[in-house]
Amino acid sequence: MSAQPRLIRMDPRDNVAVVANDGGLAEGTEVDGLVLAETVPQAHKVALTALAAGDAVVRYGTVIGRAACPIPAGGWIRETNLNMPSPPVLSELRLPQPSPTDVAPLEGHTFQGFRNRDGTVGTRNILAITNTVQCVSGVVAHAVDRIRREILPRFSNVDDVVSLEHTYGCGVAIDAPGAAVPIRTLRNIARNPNLSGSTMVVSLGCEKLQPTRLFPEMLNGSDDWGVDPADSNDVVTLQDETHTGFEAMITSILASAERHLAALNTRQRETCPVSDLVVGLQCGGSDALSGVTANPALGIAADMIVRAGGTVMFSEVTEVRDGIDKLVARAATPDVARDLIREMEWYDSYLEAGRSDRSANTTPGNKKGGLSNIAEKAMGSISKSGSMPIAGVVPAGERATRKGLLFAATPASDFICGTLQLAAGMNVHVFTTGRGTPYGLAAVPVVKVVTRTDLARRWHDLVDIDAGRIISADRTLEAMGQEMFDTILAVASGEKTCAERLGLTNQLALFNPGPVT
Ligand code: CA
């Protein structure tokens, strides 16, 4: 780390810059022709010119708020002296003109994946057991523990056995319109490419979410519901009269698992084009460097994946809402723009019904890390989507049906976003963080990227990529983006992430806009 005081400005139009130095800069420090009027922590904003009350504060070339009081040149801009702007008015957004998309293809890159019968490709070879209702989760957890110890070691080609545990399935208004979201989320997670179309089902018996409701295709004998056709009646029902006692239930689940594992064990990785990758992006525990280092570099990697024919999903409605005008302008067609606006409208009314608004997004950690408000956070969040046209929108819980850069509409909550991206079909997850989070998912490898080198040092065995080197080692955004692209391909081919090596996984968290009973 160079000891030279350093400020980073994101856009020539900006009248603020953020402090790059570890530990911040002290009052009186001279930097870029300014003298700091007060001590400013790392990643926090410094006024580059004197601002009068009401003057626009511009970062990323965008107004992120207005000065609440006079701020001298070299002054520290933070939540208390910055008034938040209003979000763009959805009904006033101009739709883009249809235009031919001019994307330079990127060729010559492949990864080693497990090809599935439905044409998707897994980056892991995992047996999943879906639960139709939370009541069975204790039994399934017990069974999974025994499968891992007693059966899995005989099937070395299989990466893991996981329970798709959740809190849905009964005690809910299952016919309410909002119920469609958690139900289709569970259905589509069972079909995630990493689960190889071989997901087992454990049902209680009396629950509202009957297996045939979760997988309506079962009723017409179709095998297109994520379960091996040879086992299409392979649902273990705990209340089944053949089960006398707990051990009988476990024996049923273990017998079914053994058949599935034997089939999964015959699969081999094969060379696959990057067009088979579905990479889900999100951030959590963001700071002001998220939008300076990790997210813009990830945007470069995202562009490379899209140019190579792959799919990239970005999400987190409340984090893009304030920059929706910029996303609408990038929509590949007017229909995609309308889909984006529809998802924003839905979420605006969802928040309104809860007597809240998008400002509920920012956390105390965000603010301590230098992000004054959601308008500023949005610009940093959006930068990870890169620069490609937005080719489609995936509603919450739906499966992505096309390739390219997609907006998967999800809340920003890390676990709900990850769960919905699993349903959308992601086979690699990239997660950027400034404050640090040990986040991991059982069904998909999570590549964790940190925004700052001091965190990478402290969390040396928890994070995969240190994007802070853009500041601490003068690495270019392009070199960092290339490294992320290479890492994504290596992880897709089987290289383990830190979270996988440590066995860190967070539970699924369904998005349920419907009522519980
Ligand atoms: Ca998040």
Boltz pocket constraint, residues with backbone or C-beta under 6 A from the ligand:
constraints:
  - pocket:
      binder: B
      contacts: [[A, 282], [A, 283], [A, 284], [A, 316], [A, 411], [A, 412], [A, 413], [A, 414], [A, 417]]
      max_distance: 6.0
